């Protein structure tokens, strides 16, 4: 009876094992393990591809950042260079053919302007260069503004009378890194300013139809190249005097030639 019972138990266990063989099989375990490994490899490949895409995007962004950084650096260099760009001051030295000291000569020429009798004459003097350039076709007009040379009118003065009727030269000068100002009624600059040249205020005669601006004539004037002292008129230079009234005296004095100075800083 006992032997028969043991046999029945063995048969029952075998039946159970045969029924659940897929779960109890060694091959089933290895299959599941291999499946997990394959799935992990697939995930790792997908992660690698995603990482590669992100890395490429980061490289692109880094390249853009590098380019922007270079642009910013270049702009900073331009800003720094602009700090050291020096401005220039220009002035006309009336009555001389050269510029003082080491000041750069832009060009020399002849003083000119409108005729002293013409009511429509230009109200300013201009410095005409010695080497004019005209259009090749010789353009011209009938109704025009006339430009003449300029002469000293100093025969009634107590100084520089020898220059009467001589043609007036001029020079356009450039100072680097400094501003320029003409100060009337002084022959010396204020503190902190450098003297370019000094002289006397001159302009057109007060009763002439063609008026002119007041300019600073050099205190040691010379005649223009080719001047012949001929009384040809045109634009004229007369000394300017102070007259009391609305101009207060003192500090000003009547019938004294007004000085001037051109200063830079």
C-alpha positions as CSV (number, residue, x, y, z in Angstrom):
1,X,0.0,0.0,0.0
2,X,2.9,2.3,0.8
3,X,4.7,1.6,-2.4
4,X,1.7,2.3,-4.4
5,X,1.3,5.7,-2.7
6,X,4.8,6.8,-3.5
7,X,4.4,6.0,-7.1
8,X,1.3,8.0,-7.2
9,X,3.1,11.0,-5.8
10,X,5.9,10.8,-8.3
11,X,3.5,10.5,-11.2
12,X,1.6,13.6,-9.9
13,X,4.8,15.7,-9.6
14,X,5.9,14.7,-13.1
15,X,2.5,15.7,-14.4
16,X,2.9,19.1,-12.7
17,X,6.3,19.6,-14.2
18,X,5.1,18.5,-17.6
19,X,2.2,20.9,-17.4
20,X,4.4,23.9,-16.3
21,X,7.4,23.0,-18.3
22,X,7.6,26.3,-20.2
23,X,8.0,28.2,-17.0
24,X,10.3,25.7,-15.4
25,X,12.5,25.2,-18.4
26,X,16.1,26.4,-18.4
27,X,15.7,27.4,-22.0
28,X,12.7,29.6,-21.2
29,X,14.9,31.5,-18.6
30,X,17.7,32.0,-21.0
31,X,15.2,33.2,-23.7
32,X,13.8,35.8,-21.3
33,X,17.3,36.9,-20.3
34,X,18.3,37.2,-23.9
35,X,15.2,39.2,-24.7
36,X,16.0,41.6,-21.8
37,X,19.6,42.0,-23.1
38,X,18.4,42.8,-26.7
39,X,15.8,45.3,-25.4
40,X,18.5,47.0,-23.3
41,X,20.8,47.1,-26.4
42,X,18.0,48.6,-28.4
43,X,17.4,51.2,-25.7
44,X,21.1,52.0,-25.5
45,X,21.3,52.4,-29.3
46,X,18.3,54.8,-29.2
47,X,19.9,56.7,-26.3
48,X,23.1,56.9,-28.2
49,X,21.4,58.2,-31.3
50,X,19.5,60.8,-29.2
51,X,22.7,61.7,-27.4
52,X,24.4,62.2,-30.8
53,X,21.6,64.5,-32.0
54,X,21.8,66.5,-28.8
55,X,25.6,66.7,-29.1
56,X,25.4,67.9,-32.7
57,X,22.9,70.6,-31.6
58,X,25.2,71.7,-28.8
59,X,28.1,71.9,-31.3
60,X,26.0,74.1,-33.5
61,X,25.0,76.3,-30.6
62,X,28.6,76.5,-29.5
63,X,29.6,77.5,-33.0
64,X,27.0,80.3,-32.9
65,X,28.2,81.5,-29.5
66,X,31.8,81.5,-30.8
67,X,30.8,83.6,-33.8
68,X,28.8,86.0,-31.7
69,X,31.7,86.3,-29.2
70,X,34.0,87.2,-32.1
71,X,31.6,89.8,-33.3
72,X,31.3,91.3,-29.8
73,X,35.1,91.4,-29.5
74,X,35.5,93.1,-32.9
75,X,32.9,95.7,-32.0
76,X,34.7,96.3,-28.7
77,X,37.9,96.8,-30.6
78,X,36.2,99.3,-32.9
79,X,34.8,101.1,-30.0
80,X,38.2,101.3,-28.3
81,X,39.8,102.5,-31.6
82,X,37.2,105.2,-31.9
83,X,38.3,106.5,-28.5
84,X,41.6,107.4,-30.0
85,X,40.4,108.9,-33.2
86,X,41.4,112.6,-33.0
87,X,39.1,115.2,-34.4
88,X,40.6,118.0,-36.5
89,X,40.2,121.8,-36.5
90,X,40.4,123.9,-39.6
91,X,41.0,127.6,-40.0
92,X,42.0,130.1,-42.7
93,X,45.1,132.2,-42.1
94,X,44.3,135.4,-43.9
95,X,47.3,137.4,-45.2
96,X,49.8,134.5,-45.2
97,X,50.8,131.8,-47.6
98,X,51.8,129.3,-45.0
99,X,50.6,127.8,-41.7
100,X,52.3,128.5,-38.3
101,X,54.7,126.1,-36.7
102,X,54.0,122.4,-37.4
103,X,50.4,123.0,-38.3
104,X,49.4,121.1,-41.5
105,X,49.0,123.2,-44.6
106,X,45.8,122.0,-46.4
107,X,46.4,124.4,-49.3
108,X,47.5,128.0,-50.0
109,X,45.7,130.4,-52.3
110,X,44.3,133.8,-53.0
111,X,41.7,135.7,-50.9
112,X,38.6,136.5,-52.8
113,X,34.9,137.4,-52.7
114,X,32.2,139.6,-54.1
115,X,32.9,143.1,-55.5
116,X,32.7,145.9,-52.9
117,X,30.2,147.9,-55.1
118,X,27.8,145.0,-55.8
119,X,24.8,144.9,-53.6
120,X,24.3,141.2,-54.3
121,X,28.0,140.4,-53.6
122,X,28.8,137.4,-51.4
123,X,29.0,138.4,-47.7
124,X,32.0,136.2,-47.0
125,X,35.7,136.0,-48.0
126,X,36.9,132.7,-49.5
127,X,40.3,131.3,-49.9
128,X,40.7,130.3,-53.6
129,X,43.3,127.6,-54.3
130,X,46.2,128.2,-56.7
131,X,45.3,125.1,-58.7
132,X,41.6,125.3,-59.7
133,X,39.9,122.5,-61.6
134,X,37.1,123.3,-64.1
135,X,34.7,121.1,-65.9
136,X,36.0,120.2,-69.4
137,X,33.0,121.4,-71.3
138,X,33.5,125.0,-70.0
139,X,30.1,125.3,-68.4
140,X,28.9,128.9,-67.9
141,X,25.8,131.0,-67.2
142,X,24.6,134.5,-67.9
143,X,23.0,135.6,-64.6
144,X,25.7,134.9,-62.0
145,X,27.4,135.9,-58.7
146,X,30.8,137.4,-59.5
147,X,33.9,136.4,-57.6
148,X,37.0,138.7,-57.5
149,X,40.3,138.7,-55.9
150,X,41.0,140.7,-52.8
151,X,43.2,143.7,-52.0
152,X,44.5,145.4,-48.9
153,X,43.1,148.9,-48.3
154,X,45.6,150.3,-45.8
155,X,46.7,153.7,-47.2
156,X,44.9,155.5,-44.4
157,X,46.3,153.3,-41.6
158,X,49.3,154.1,-39.4
159,X,50.6,150.6,-40.1
160,X,51.0,148.2,-43.0
161,X,50.4,151.0,-45.4
162,X,53.0,149.6,-47.7
163,X,50.7,146.7,-48.6
164,X,48.0,149.1,-50.0
165,X,46.4,147.6,-53.2
166,X,48.5,144.4,-52.9
167,X,46.7,141.2,-53.5
168,X,45.9,139.2,-50.3
169,X,47.1,135.6,-49.9
170,X,45.6,133.0,-47.6
171,X,46.3,129.5,-46.3
172,X,43.9,126.8,-45.0
173,X,45.4,125.1,-42.0
174,X,44.6,121.9,-40.0
175,X,45.3,121.1,-36.4
176,X,44.9,117.5,-35.2
177,X,43.1,116.7,-32.0
178,X,42.2,120.3,-31.2
179,X,39.2,122.6,-31.7
180,X,39.7,126.1,-33.1
181,X,38.2,129.5,-32.2
182,X,38.8,133.1,-33.4
183,X,38.7,135.6,-30.5
184,X,38.1,139.2,-31.5
185,X,39.6,142.2,-29.6
186,X,42.4,140.1,-28.1
187,X,45.9,139.3,-29.4
188,X,46.5,136.5,-26.8
189,X,44.6,133.3,-26.1
190,X,42.9,132.6,-22.8
191,X,44.7,130.2,-20.3
192,X,44.8,126.6,-21.6
193,X,44.6,127.6,-25.3
194,X,47.4,127.6,-27.8
195,X,47.9,130.6,-30.1
196,X,47.8,129.7,-33.8
197,X,48.3,133.3,-35.0
198,X,47.2,136.8,-34.0
199,X,46.5,140.0,-35.9
200,X,43.8,142.5,-36.7
201,X,40.2,142.4,-37.6
202,X,39.5,143.4,-41.2
203,X,36.4,143.6,-43.3
204,X,34.8,145.7,-46.1
205,X,34.5,149.5,-45.8
206,X,31.3,150.3,-43.8
207,X,29.8,152.5,-46.6
208,X,30.3,150.0,-49.4
209,X,27.3,148.3,-50.9
210,X,28.9,144.9,-50.7
211,X,29.4,144.0,-47.0
212,X,31.7,141.3,-45.7
213,X,32.3,139.3,-42.6
214,X,35.0,140.3,-40.1
215,X,38.0,138.0,-40.3
216,X,41.3,137.8,-38.5
217,X,44.1,139.1,-40.7
218,X,47.6,138.0,-39.7
219,X,49.6,140.6,-37.8
220,X,52.5,140.2,-40.2
221,X,50.7,140.1,-43.5
222,X,52.4,139.6,-46.9
223,X,51.3,140.0,-50.5
224,X,50.0,137.2,-52.7
225,X,52.2,135.5,-55.2
226,X,52.1,137.5,-58.5
227,X,50.6,140.6,-56.8
228,X,51.4,143.8,-58.8
229,X,50.0,146.5,-56.5
230,X,47.5,147.5,-59.2
231,X,44.3,149.2,-58.0
232,X,42.0,146.5,-59.4
233,X,39.7,146.4,-56.4
234,X,37.2,143.5,-56.1
235,X,36.9,142.3,-52.5
236,X,38.6,144.7,-50.1
237,X,40.1,144.5,-46.6
238,X,39.9,147.5,-44.3
239,X,40.9,147.6,-40.6
240,X,38.1,147.5,-38.1
241,X,37.8,150.1,-35.3
242,X,35.7,150.1,-32.2
243,X,32.9,152.7,-31.7
244,X,31.5,153.5,-28.3
245,X,27.8,153.5,-27.6
246,X,26.1,150.1,-27.5
247,X,29.7,148.9,-27.4
248,X,30.8,149.9,-23.9
249,X,33.9,152.1,-23.4
250,X,35.7,151.1,-21.2
251,X,36.7,148.4,-21.6
252,X,36.8,149.3,-25.4
253,X,38.3,152.5,-26.8
254,X,37.3,154.4,-29.9
255,X,39.4,154.7,-33.0
256,X,41.7,151.9,-32.0
257,X,42.3,149.0,-34.4
258,X,40.6,145.8,-33.1
259,X,43.0,142.9,-32.6
260,X,42.2,139.2,-33.0
261,X,43.7,135.9,-32.2
262,X,43.1,132.3,-33.5
263,X,43.4,129.8,-30.7
264,X,43.3,126.0,-30.5
265,X,42.8,123.4,-27.7
